[in-house]
């Protein structure tokens, strides 16, 4: 019985041989097909010339037959080579008109077949991008419509004298304005991330004072972006003097968005806990944000990190933009890290892992 390694070696040798003969295979190489066309044409002309020499047929008749035979063979080969190009040209015209559903047949093994496969992949990518653009415009329009309509209603009531411009009324208008501001800010963040204009400026930093500052800022802004002022924020860093390596500005986006999301879904007088501990690699960081809310169903755990994605329990709830977790995911991806919903006996637990690095010895 032959060893598996010997079988793999024979297959590898056969694959190398098969790729080596590709340049002379007319079914897998356009250049080989054109070369075969020349050879066949010359062979036909030579054969007819030999027939003319050994027969009474006039040479001009033989020349005419040779030209006709060469044209027939050339037309047959040219049609086979040009057909996929004609299909791609027709599909490209439809794509220029906005129809990305056209595809070309991939029934060849040569360079034209590879080109057809690449063309189909490009068409699929363009269709996905166009679909995403339309969904983004529809979602942004939907998100903007609600706060604008609410703000307009409040201002119209004040102008018409239906309600007074008292602090309670102005507070409603302020909240809707802040919601619009958050949506625009999130969209700008995503635009910069998509365009690759947000380079990482990673550095070493002490985790405890950094996260304490983020939580202090979150405490100060509670009640401005949403009405929840009753949720307590708690920080746990183990060990207390640990050092990590990341872009602190991008990490601030991650932590702030996760805290904001957790506060929104916490029960009255709930508690949001931020935990940090070292990862497996040097200067890596594992970060958890836990709340006491209803949690995220397992079927929705991937969708909540998509743009405007929300879990079923959050639909029609607090009026969030649906972009916070998407921004957090993009910022984590920039670091080469991971973010996801982890198992938790109660509430929601978001786990972030950043890979760290080995920079110089200085702390900043």
Phi and psi in degrees as a GROMACS rama.xvg file:
@    title "Ramachandran Plot"
@    xaxis  label "Phi"
@    yaxis  label "Psi"
@TYPE xy
-76.7387  150.087  UNK-2
-75.2107  150.157  UNK-3
-59.0785  -34.1761  UNK-4
-63.9933  -35.8545  UNK-5
-67.0364  -39.3055  UNK-6
-63.1338  -42.5274  UNK-7
-65.238  -35.6746  UNK-8
-64.7558  -40.7966  UNK-9
-66.0762  -40.9191  UNK-10
-63.9098  -40.9794  UNK-11
-63.1715  -41.7413  UNK-12
-63.5171  -41.7703  UNK-13
-64.9372  -40.81  UNK-14
-63.3809  -40.6147  UNK-15
-64.825  -40.4572  UNK-16
-64.4469  -42.6792  UNK-17
-63.3339  -40.9516  UNK-18
-70.723  -30.4023  UNK-19
-67.7784  -33.1949  UNK-20
-89.3719  0.129274  UNK-21
-57.7942  -41.789  UNK-22
-59.2656  -20.862  UNK-23
-108.791  9.14513  UNK-24
-95.1275  110.187  UNK-25
-65.51  -18.5764  UNK-26
-84.8058  -13.2293  UNK-27
-123.436  3.17479  UNK-28
-145.282  126.15  UNK-29
-64.964  -40.3286  UNK-30
-62.1125  -39.8503  UNK-31
-66.8176  -35.9689  UNK-32
-65.5499  -41.9797  UNK-33
-65.6549  -38.4281  UNK-34
-62.6372  -41.0299  UNK-35
-64.6957  -35.4159  UNK-36
-61.5485  -45.2324  UNK-37
-62.0801  -43.32  UNK-38
-63.0549  -43.7242  UNK-39
-64.8592  -41.5326  UNK-40
-63.3551  -46.2856  UNK-41
-62.9452  -39.6373  UNK-42
-63.9305  -41.8886  UNK-43
-63.7241  -45.5179  UNK-44
-62.2406  -43.0253  UNK-45
-64.0284  -42.9437  UNK-46
-63.286  -44.2343  UNK-47
-67.4165  -32.8978  UNK-48
-65.579  -42.3962  UNK-49
-62.5207  -40.4949  UNK-50
-62.5162  -40.6144  UNK-51
-65.3143  -36.581  UNK-52
-66.901  -36.3214  UNK-53
-99.8028  18.4068  UNK-54
-144.958  178.208  UNK-55
-91.2501  6.0969  UNK-56
-71.9334  137.337  UNK-57
-67.4459  149.801  UNK-58
-65.0755  -34.0298  UNK-59
-67.8213  -31.8292  UNK-60
-67.3645  -42.7149  UNK-61
-63.0479  -40.8341  UNK-62
-62.6563  -40.9105  UNK-63
-63.9255  -43.7171  UNK-64
-62.6574  -39.0592  UNK-65
-64.2924  -41.1407  UNK-66
-64.4188  -45.016  UNK-67
-62.3282  -44.9155  UNK-68
-63.1899  -41.1003  UNK-69
-64.8409  -41.2272  UNK-70
-64.474  -39.9087  UNK-71
-63.6137  -46.7054  UNK-72
-64.0356  -43.3039  UNK-73
-63.0244  -41.9617  UNK-74
-63.5634  -39.5954  UNK-75
-63.5537  -46.1929  UNK-76
-69.1445  -41.8563  UNK-77
-63.7474  -37.6864  UNK-78
-63.0301  -41.7913  UNK-79
-64.797  -34.5753  UNK-80
-78.3769  -34.4154  UNK-81
-85.5998  -20.369  UNK-82
-57.3812  -49.9805  UNK-83
-64.8358  -30.9989  UNK-84
-66.5365  -39.1592  UNK-85
-63.8971  -40.9844  UNK-86
-62.1294  -43.7609  UNK-87
-66.7595  -36.4667  UNK-88
-63.2355  -43.9461  UNK-89
-64.9328  -43.117  UNK-90
-65.0047  -37.4648  UNK-91
-63.6812  -36.7692  UNK-92
-63.659  -42.0516  UNK-93
-66.6973  -36.9123  UNK-94
-65.0917  -35.9984  UNK-95
-63.5339  -24.5949  UNK-96
-89.8818  0.875424  UNK-97
99.2992  4.09281  UNK-98
-100.013  106.207  UNK-99
-100.397  15.837  UNK-100
-88.7054  -11.857  UNK-101
-72.9095  140.145  UNK-102
-133.186  159.249  UNK-103
-110.843  152.369  UNK-104
-71.4374  140.034  UNK-105
-116.52  78.4197  UNK-106
-119.124  20.4298  UNK-107
-121.55  157.066  UNK-108
-109.328  4.1085  UNK-109
-95.3104  -165.312  UNK-110
-61.894  -33.5072  UNK-111
-67.3233  -34.4143  UNK-112
-65.9036  -41.0541  UNK-113
-63.6157  -40.108  UNK-114
-63.2822  -40.5957  UNK-115
-63.7088  -41.6107  UNK-116
-63.9669  -41.9178  UNK-117
-64.4029  -39.1745  UNK-118
-61.7051  -43.6023  UNK-119
-64.1146  -38.5833  UNK-120
-64.2496  -42.0226  UNK-121
-62.6568  -42.2984  UNK-122
-62.9371  -39.6304  UNK-123
-65.075  -41.0004  UNK-124
-64.4422  -41.0607  UNK-125
-66.3025  -38.2339  UNK-126
-64.0036  -41.7812  UNK-127
-65.0198  -41.4878  UNK-128
-64.7801  -39.9678  UNK-129
-66.7145  -40.3258  UNK-130
-64.417  -41.641  UNK-131
-64.0668  -39.6463  UNK-132
-61.6909  -45.1142  UNK-133
-64.7135  -40.7488  UNK-134
-65.0701  -39.2122  UNK-135
-63.6405  -44.7787  UNK-136
-62.5413  -42.765  UNK-137
-64.7074  -42.4016  UNK-138
-68.5333  -41.7698  UNK-139
-64.028  -41.5804  UNK-140
-60.9346  -41.3269  UNK-141
-65.6967  -43.4784  UNK-142
-66.0804  -36.7827  UNK-143
-74.9131  -30.6969  UNK-144
-62.861  -41.4264  UNK-145
-65.3864  -54.4907  UNK-146
-65.6609  -33.2025  UNK-147
-65.5138  -43.5037  UNK-148
-64.0346  -41.1607  UNK-149
-65.9983  -43.5408  UNK-150
-64.2393  -39.9762  UNK-151
-64.2636  -41.5662  UNK-152
-62.4848  -42.7316  UNK-153
-62.5427  -46.4886  UNK-154
-67.4936  -37.9405  UNK-155
-63.3916  -39.3724  UNK-156
-63.9001  -38.6648  UNK-157
-67.9602  -44.6858  UNK-158
-64.6961  -40.2187  UNK-159
-79.3616  -3.91014  UNK-160
79.8019  8.53418  UNK-161
-67.6123  -37.2107  UNK-162
-133.181  156.002  UNK-163
-86.0687  154.41  UNK-164
-81.8704  57.4845  UNK-165
-85.9439  171.583  UNK-166
-57.7248  -36.4838  UNK-167
-64.9922  -43.3419  UNK-168
-66.6104  -43.9028  UNK-169
-66.0564  -29.6637  UNK-170
-65.4357  -39.1621  UNK-171
-62.6412  -45.0853  UNK-172
-63.0925  -39.1248  UNK-173
-64.2007  -40.4176  UNK-174
-63.9731  -41.4147  UNK-175
-67.2165  -37.319  UNK-176
-64.9072  -40.884  UNK-177
-66.0534  -34.931  UNK-178
-65.2508  -41.2863  UNK-179
-61.3023  -42.3091  UNK-180
-61.5769  -41.57  UNK-181
-63.5717  -41.7313  UNK-182
-62.8864  -46.5815  UNK-183
-63.2206  -42.2475  UNK-184
-62.6147  -42.5217  UNK-185
-64.0729  -41.7813  UNK-186
-63.5836  -39.5532  UNK-187
-65.2278  -40.0975  UNK-188
-60.9152  -46.2348  UNK-189
-65.7384  -36.8202  UNK-190
-62.982  -43.0058  UNK-191
-66.2586  -38.5205  UNK-192
-67.2801  -41.7703  UNK-193
-63.927  -37.6966  UNK-194
-82.421  -1.47501  UNK-195
68.7476  26.1486  UNK-196
-100.728  19.4086  UNK-197
-117.815  81.8799  UNK-198
-70.3243  152.75  UNK-199
-84.009  136.092  UNK-200
-121.318  72.3035  UNK-201
-75.783  149.365  UNK-202
-157.056  166.329  UNK-203
-80.6031  143.843  UNK-204
-154.142  154.925  UNK-205
-82.1154  127.653  UNK-206
-71.2811  -43.6384  UNK-207
-59.6746  -56.9374  UNK-208
-63.4971  -30.7466  UNK-209
-66.7812  -51.5172  UNK-210
-67.758  -32.7745  UNK-211
-60.9579  -38.6528  UNK-212
-66.5733  -38.5731  UNK-213
-65.0381  -42.8818  UNK-214
-67.2123  -37.0195  UNK-215
-62.8075  -41.9329  UNK-216
-64.6128  -39.708  UNK-217
-64.2246  -38.2189  UNK-218
-63.7394  -37.841  UNK-219
-71.0732  -29.9292  UNK-220
-93.1016  -4.34639  UNK-221
-61.6376  133.809  UNK-222
95.7264  -14.3021  UNK-223
-92.7481  -45.5613  UNK-224
-87.377  -21.4895  UNK-225
-155.627  173.974  UNK-226
-90.7317  3.65453  UNK-227
-83.6914  107.884  UNK-228
-117.917  2.39648  UNK-229
-98.6141  -2.59946  UNK-230
-88.5247  132.224  UNK-231
-92.3582  134.983  UNK-232
-102.997  133.735  UNK-233
-130.294  139.625  UNK-234
-120.77  133.993  UNK-235
-131.97  120.928  UNK-236
-125.505  123.386  UNK-237
-130.752  119.902  UNK-238
-74.0875  161.872  UNK-239
-64.9407  -26.8082  UNK-240
-98.4955  18.9549  UNK-241
-66.3325  152.84  UNK-242
-123.214  139.25  UNK-243
-128.012  173.922  UNK-244
-132.381  116.191  UNK-245
-168.139  172.473  UNK-246
-81.4884  108.859  UNK-247
-66.4293  -29.8937  UNK-248
-69.7068  -43.9886  UNK-249
-68.7937  -38.115  UNK-250
-64.2157  -34.0569  UNK-251
-60.7213  -40.3128  UNK-252
-60.3826  -42.7658  UNK-253
-62.4361  -53.9785  UNK-254
-64.7044  -43.8221  UNK-255
-62.5242  -41.9544  UNK-256
-68.7591  -38.1158  UNK-257
-67.2054  -40.9493  UNK-258
-64.811  -44.4829  UNK-259
-59.4054  -43.3551  UNK-260
-65.4113  -41.143  UNK-261
-67.1234  -39.9068  UNK-262
-63.2002  -41.8531  UNK-263
-60.5517  -35.6815  UNK-264
-101.057  10.9919  UNK-265
-81.3549  152.071  UNK-266
-73.3839  168.58  UNK-267
-54.7548  132.228  UNK-268
57.7416  35.5505  UNK-269
-80.4151  -174.573  UNK-270
-135.133  131.64  UNK-271
-113.813  125.923  UNK-272
-113.388  130.773  UNK-273
-110.548  121.1  UNK-274
-118.973  139.349  UNK-275
-133.479  140.199  UNK-276
-152.898  159.372  UNK-277
-67.521  147.044  UNK-278
-86.7334  -167.157  UNK-279
-77.3481  -34.4632  UNK-280
-86.96  160.344  UNK-281
-60.4334  133.598  UNK-282
62.8116  14.9451  UNK-283
-80.1924  166.248  UNK-284
-140.422  133.649  UNK-285
-114.487  125.132  UNK-286
-125.642  133.328  UNK-287
-123.168  140.658  UNK-288
-125.247  117.42  UNK-289
-118.233  140.875  UNK-290
-128.716  176.531  UNK-291
-111.018  23.4956  UNK-292
-79.8005  -163.661  UNK-293
-73.9017  -11.1643  UNK-294
82.4291  178.048  UNK-295
-116.694  124.101  UNK-296
-56.9242  147.79  UNK-297
-59.2449  -33.844  UNK-298
-68.4323  -21.3739  UNK-299
-102.078  1.43591  UNK-300
-68.2156  -27.8035  UNK-301
-84.9901  -34.1074  UNK-302
-70.5973  -27.7738  UNK-303
-67.3839  -17.8993  UNK-304
-90.8332  0.893345  UNK-305
-85.6127  160.214  UNK-306
-65.4273  128.856  UNK-307
63.0029  16.8217  UNK-308
-82.7275  136.81  UNK-309
-138.129  152.28  UNK-310
-76.1752  164.011  UNK-311
-61.2385  -33.3172  UNK-312
-71.724  -17.5342  UNK-313
-98.4721  -7.59772  UNK-314
-63.6285  131.535  UNK-315
68.1527  21.691  UNK-316
-91.1042  -106.263  UNK-317
-85.3339  -3.37899  UNK-318
79.59  26.6471  UNK-319
-68.7087  164.188  UNK-320
-77.2927  -19.3117  UNK-321
76.4174  16.0664  UNK-322
-114.714  -15.9065  UNK-323
-58.1109  -49.4718  UNK-324
-70.0154  -30.791  UNK-325
-65.0166  -41.0474  UNK-326
-65.7058  -41.1409  UNK-327
-60.6369  -42.657  UNK-328
-63.6721  -43.3503  UNK-329
-63.8068  -40.5622  UNK-330
-65.1637  -38.8322  UNK-331
-67.5637  -40.4355  UNK-332
-61.4953  -35.0383  UNK-333
-59.7993  -33.845  UNK-334
-80.2874  -9.02294  UNK-335
78.1931  21.6684  UNK-336
-98.449  -165.61  UNK-337
-133.549  147.8  UNK-338
-141.877  141.571  UNK-339
-172.443  170.754  UNK-340
-88.0487  119.892  UNK-341
-97.4373  161.21  UNK-342
-65.5696  141.542  UNK-343
-151.762  138.55  UNK-344
-62.4809  -26.0573  UNK-345
-153.662  155.341  UNK-346
68.6738  -159.343  UNK-347
-118.655  138.634  UNK-348
-129.331  111.621  UNK-349
-99.2076  127.602  UNK-350
-112.381  125.9  UNK-351
-117.327  132.796  UNK-352
-125.469  121.923  UNK-353
-109.437  138.065  UNK-354
-74.1103  -20.8739  UNK-355
76.5126  -171.526  UNK-356
-165.654  -177.012  UNK-357
-125.966  70.9692  UNK-358
-78.5202  -166.395  UNK-359
-69.4878  178.35  UNK-360
-80.1672  -10.3698  UNK-361
-82.0829  146.003  UNK-362
-101.647  137.944  UNK-363
